[in-house]
Amino acid sequence: MHTVAVLALDRVIPFDLSTPLEVFDRVRLPDGRRPYQVRVCAVTPQVQARGFVITAPWGLEGLADADTVIVPGRAEGAPPPAEEALEALRQAAARGTRIASLCVGALDLAATGLLDGLPATTHWLAAPELARRHPQIEVRPDVLYVDNGQFLTSAGASAGIDLCLHMIRCDWGSAVAASAARLAVTPLEREGGQVQFIVHAQPPVPRGSALEPVLSWMEEHLSEGLTLELLAQCAGMSPRTFSRRFREQTGATPLQWLLRARVRRAQLLLESTDHTVDRIADQAGFGSPTAFRERFKRVVGTSPQSYRAAFRGREQT
């Protein structure tokens, strides 16, 4: 039987803690056998979770014979992980144990040094912090999970379910994983990465800069055919000078800025109107519905139709 040890550190996020417990414990093989046993391990017998206290049946010795160790995320402001917990993870890695983190658990796993030199992901809100603390890690904020073989990381919340299902598929095949996905009432594979859940803010308009009036004008005329020559003329510059100053002040070319602004406009229209995709393509300033669909999927990570299905009518913040 495959043993999955879930490491509960102080201020563990309950959702992340329960995800592997629920997903792995419900797996059944075609003959009805349970292929996994799941245990919760901790540094101390009691662990503070968000809003309550849990009692862990296992100490760190529970990691010693585990086949998989999972590190759930912890709440913002949690203290640094105990050094004995980090060392237990390093020892497990030295034995060849598969180790996975869920959501911001990547920050604790990264503290062991085991992710150095590898690609990894985490919740998109925590991705900049992971990159800042651990520049040796190639942070990929736009994917649901990263599988490096022995070390795996997932994005936020429900992406932890995706990663658990992925590990089940690696262990027992697609049929068993598909059955587990049905029990979890989730698809075995989701379209797009977590980039589709990121709020794409309008490209920044540097306040007080010489380009501010032009950038504001661009936002108001996204549906029109804007050319470099026209924009440079509005700014009272030559196209070459305009392009250079634009990049200096925004960090992007005029075309890159314009395309992102148009995608954001399309996101808002998809969320708030019943307009057809073709009409939204025109309203957002794309030359054709085909060009719109290709650009939207490249930037957002999913199709306009799928985005609308996921976000239509959601409360805006």
N, C-alpha and C positions, 0 to 999 in steps of 0.2 A: 504493500500500500504506500502511496505517495503522501508524505507528510508535509503540510503547509504550516509554517510557523508565522504568525502575525505579530510583529513587534509593536506593542502599545507603549509609546513614550508619553511622558507627562503632557497633558492638554491635547491628547489625540482627538482628531475630528471624528465624531461618531459615524458619519456616513462612510468615511474611508475605512474605518475599522470594521464595519459590518459588511462592506462589499465583498471581500474575499470569504468571509464566514458564510454568507448566503450563497454566493455563486459556486464555490468549490464543494460545499457540503451537500448541495442538491444534485450534483453530477451522478449519473448512473450509467454503467456500461450496458451494452445490449442484453447481457444475461442478468441484469439487475444488481450487480455488485456495486458497492461504493468504491471508487478508485482513490479517493482522497480522505485523509483525516486532517482536521484543522485544529490548531491549538493557538491560544492567545498567550503570549509571553511578555514579561515586563521586568524592569530592573527591580521594582518593589512590588509587594503583593497588591497594593492598591494604587490605581492610576486616576488622576484627575482628567475627566473628559469634559466636553463642553456642556456644562449644566448639571453634571452628575459625576459620581465616582464609580469606577468599575473595579472588580476584583479579578486579577489575572491568575488562572490556575497554574501557570508555569512561570518559572524564572528564566534567566538567560540560558540556563542549561537546555531549555527546550529548543534552542537553535542548533545544538551540537549535532543532532542526528536528522535534522530536517532536510528534505529534498529541495524545498523552496522556502525562502524567507521573504516576507512582504513588509515593507515599511510604509504605513499610512501617513497621511499628512497631519500636521498639528496646527492649532489655532495661532493666529497672529499674536506675537508677543510671548510665545512659549520660550522657556529658557533653553540654552544650548543643550544638545543631547548629552546624556551622561557618557563619560569616556569609556566606562565598562561596556556600554551598549555599542559604541562605535567599534571597540576592540572585538566584541562578539561577532559583529558583522564582518570585520576583516578576517577573523579566523574562519568563519563560515565560507567566505570567498576563497580562502586558501585551500579549503577542502573541495572546492568545485561546486558548492551549493549555488543554485540559481537564486538571484536576489532581485526583487522588483520593488519599485517605489510607486505610490499612488499620489497624484496631485502634488502638493508642496512637500510631500515626503522626500522628494528629490533633493531638497535642501539638506536633510539629515543624511541621506545616503551619500551625497556629495562630500559631506564633512569627513567621511572615511577616507577619501582620496581614491576610491574605487572607480569613480567615473572620469577621472582625469584622462584626457586624451581621447574621450569618446563623445559621440553625440548623445544628447539627452533632451528630455522635455519636462515640462511641469505646467501648472496652471498658467495661462498667458499673463495674468496679473503679476505672478511671481517670477516670470522669465527674466526680466531685467535684473532682479536681485540675485538670481542664480548665476547669471553671467557676471555680475559685479563681484560676487564672493569667490567664484571659481572660474577665472578666465581660461583655465586649461580645458574647460568643457565646451564643446560645440553645442550651444543651446539652440534648439529648434522649437520655437513657440507656436508653430502653425500645424502641428501634427497631433494625432490622438495618442499615439504611443511610439516609443522607439525600442526596438529589440536588438541588442548587441550580442545576443547569444546568452552569456551568463548573467549580464546585467540589463535590466529593462526598466523603463520609466514611462509613466503615463501623464496625460494632461489632467485637468481638473474633473472632479465629481464623476459624472457618468462615464468618462473616458477610462476610469478605473475598471468599470465593468467590461469595457472593450478589451482592456489588457488581460483581465482574468480569462475571458473567453478565448483570447489568442493563445494563452498558455495552455488551456485545455485542449485546443486544437493541435498544438504542437505535441502534447503528450499522448492524446488518444484519437486524433483524427477529426475530420470535419463533421462526421455524423454525430459523434458524441457532443461536440461543441455546439452544433446546431440545436440539439435537444436541450442543452443547458441554456442556450439563448432563448428558446421558446419558454422555458420555465421563468426566465428573467423578464419575459415580455419585451425583448429588445432584438433588433436585427443582429445577426452574426457579424456583418460588416456594414458600417455606416458610410454613406457618401461624404466625401470631403474630410477635412481635418478640423481642428478646433478653430482655425482661422475664421470659419463661418460664424462663430459665436462671438467674435471680437467686434466691438462697436467701432466702426471705422469713422473716426472723427474727420471733420473737414480739414483739408490741408491747412497748416498754420499760416496765418496772415501776420507778418511782422508789423506790430503796431508802431506807428511813427516813422516807418521806413518810406523811402521814396516810391516803393512799389505798392504801398498799401492801397492807393486808389485804383490801380490797375487790377490788383488781385480781387478787390471787392467787385469791380466791374465784371471780371471774369465769372465770379460766382453768380452774378445776376443774369449772365448771358450764356449759360452753359449749353443751352439748346441750339445755339447758333453756330455757324461755321467759323470758328476762330482759328486764324492762321498766325504764324509767328510774325509775319509782316504787319498784320493788323494790330497785334498786341504791342509790338515795338512802336508802332505809330502812336498808339494811345499813350504810351509811356514817354513819347518824345525822344526816342533813342533809335539808333540803328539796330537791326536785328542781332548783329554780333554782340554789341554792347549790352543789349537787353538780355540776351541769353546768358552772358557772363554774370551780370548783376543778379539775375533771377536765381541762378544756382547758388551764388554767394549768400543770398538772403533767405532762401527757402530750403536749400539742400537738394533740390530737384530741378530737372529741366522743365521748361514751360509745358511740354507735352505730358510729362509724368504727373505734374501737378494737376493739369486739366483732366486727365483720365481718372485720377483718383477722386477728384471732386465730382465727376460725372457718375462714377460708381456709387458714391455716397448718396447723390441725388436719387439714383435708381433704387437704392436700399430704402430710402424714406418713402418713395412712391409705392414700392412693393408692400411695405408695411401698412401704409395708410390709405391706399386707394384700391379700387377694383379695375383699374385700367389694364388693358391687355399688355403682355410683354412687348409686343411690337410698338404700341403707343408709348410705353415707358422708354423704350429705346430711343424714340424720337424726342421725347420730352427731355431726356438726359443728354441729348446731343450726340448720340452715336450715329454713325453713317448708315448703319443697317442693323436689323435685328440679329443677324448672324454675328456681326462684329461685336454687338453688345453682349450676346450670350458668351462668346469666347472670352472677352475681357472680364466680364463679371465672374465667370468661374475661375479664371486665373487669379483674380484678386481676392475673392471672397471664399473660394474653395468649394462652391456648390453652384448648381444652376439657379437662375432666377425663380423658376417654378418651385424648386425645393426650398429656397430661402423664404419665399412667400408662405409656403405651407408651414414652415417652422416658426415664423415670426409674425404672421398676419394677426393683428388685433392684440398683440402683447402690450402691456403697459409700458410706456416710455418713461425713462428716468433721465 
